[in-house]
Amino acid sequence: MEGDIVDLSRRIRLVQRQLHRAQRGRDDVQRGLLSARTASLAIMVYVFSGHDLDVAAEFLAFSSNVKAEQCNLEDMRCLVERAYIAEPTPRIVELMSDACLEKRSVCMLMSAGLFIAHFLLYQWLCEQNCKCGVAPSRLQMVRYALSVVPSDFPPALQAKLRSRLEGPPRKQRKWLQSFRKAWGARLGTLRSLPFTPLHEMQEKAVAFFRWVNGAFSSADKLPLVINMDEASLAFHLSGVVGTVLSTKPFKRVMPGDRARLSHRRGNVTYMASICSDPAFNKCLPQILLGNANCFPKRVLVEVEGELGPNIYAWRENSSWNNRALMRRYIALLCDCLGEVMQEREVYLVLDMASCHLHPSVLKLAMKKRVRIILVPAGMTGVLQPLDSHVFRQFRAKMQEGWLERKSATDDGQVSLQTWFKIVNDAIDAIVVSKSWRHAFERVGILSSQSLISPKLLKALAWESCPEIPNKLPAPGQAELLQQELLALKRQREDLQKAARQLSTADLKALVVAKEREEAAVAAARAEAAGQG
C-alpha cells in the first residue's frame, strides 16, 4: 500500500513537470523566444521540407502546443526566419549533406523528418476527408506517407524512416496509431452530409417555412398536421454491435449469426404516420407493405388479431409504395380520422417522392379536403419530423425487441409471426404512444419557427431563424416558378432524347473529333512558343 502511494506521488510529480515544461514552451513562443533545441529543430524542418516556411511555422505551433485560436502563423514564420538568419552558415550547409549525421543528433534529425511526413500526411487526410469524402484505408495512408518522405533527407535516415512503414501490417498499424494520437484522428466512418449547397438549403428552408406559415394563417379551422413517410424494415437485423466471444483459447467455439438468405435480403416498407396533436396519434394508420413472398396469406391470417387496431398489413405485388397505394392511404387516413375531418383543417406533410406528386394523388387529396405540404428535395433529414426525430428511436426499439426475442429462442430463428409482434410493439411504444408535437416545432412547422432546434440552425448556418412572412407567394411568383420547372423538365427530356438517338459510331466520332481538336490546340501552342 505504501509502495503504491510512493509510485503514485512520483507519477504526479512527473506529470506536473511535463505540464510546467509545456507551459514554459508556450510562453516562450508567444514572447518570441525559442530554446536552442526548438530553434535547431525548426531550421531542420525548414531545410528538409524544401525551404517551406509554412511547414516550419506549423512545426513551431505544434511543438509548443499553442491553441489554434491563439496561434498566429505569421508570427511563427517570423520566428523561423529569425532563427534561420541567426544560424551560422556552415551549420546550415551541414544539413544539406551527409555530414549532419556525424555532427547532429540523429534523434533530432529523425524528429524533423517524421514531423514533415506527419504534417504532409495530415494535410492530405484533411483533403480526403473534407473534399473527397474518403476515409483512407491503412494501405492508402501508408502509400501516401511513403511518397512524402523528405527527398532532401539524408539517404540513411530516409531508409530508416521508410522501414517503419514498409514492414508487416502490424507495424504499419502501430505507426498509424501514433499518428492518429498525435494529430487528433481516429478509426471510424465519415458521417453523411447533405449534397445540397448551403445557399440552396437556406432558400429551400425559407420557401418551405413561408408555405407552411401561409397555409396555416389562411386556415378557417384549427390545423392538424400529419407527417407520413416510408421506412424500410428488414426481417433480419444484421450488423448489431454487441459482445462476441473470442475463438481463443477455445478454438472449438464458432460464433456466428445464421439466417436464411431471403430473411437477410427481404425488406418491408413501413408507411409511418404521426401528427401534431397527440390525442389523434392512435387514430392514424400505420401500414406495413410487403409482397407475396414477404407476407404469405397464412401468416397474415394468424397475426390479424394480434396487430394493433391502427396497424395494417397490405399484401401487394411489390413492397414499394406507388400512386395507387398513396390514393388508398389517403382514403384510409380520412376514414380513420372520421369526424375530425370536419372539425380540423388537415395538412399532410410528404416528401418529394414521385408517387406522392402524381396528379391523381393530389386530386384525391383535394377532393378529401386534405392539404398537401411538400418538404423540399434534399431537406427531409432536417425538415421532416419522422426523419429527424422518430425513425431512429423506432429502429432502436425494434432492434431491442428483436434481440430479446431472438435470444429467447432455442435455435436463434425469429419467425415471421414473431417479427410482426416485434414491429407491433415498437410502433405502439414509440410512434403511437409518444407525443411528437415537439418534433413539428423543432423542424419549424409549428410555432412560426420560434422553437427551431439548434441542430437545424447549425445545418442552415443560421444564428437565429430569419423573419418569415405569413403569406403565400404571390400567384405570379408561383406561376413563374412552375414555368421554370417545366422548362427544365423539357430541357432534360430533349437531352435524354438526343442521347438515345446517338449511336455507338456517333459517340466514337465525337471522341475522335475531340482528340483531334486537342492535338491541334497543342500544336498551335507549341508553334507560338517556338516563334516567341
Disulfide bonds with the S-S distance in Angstrom:
none
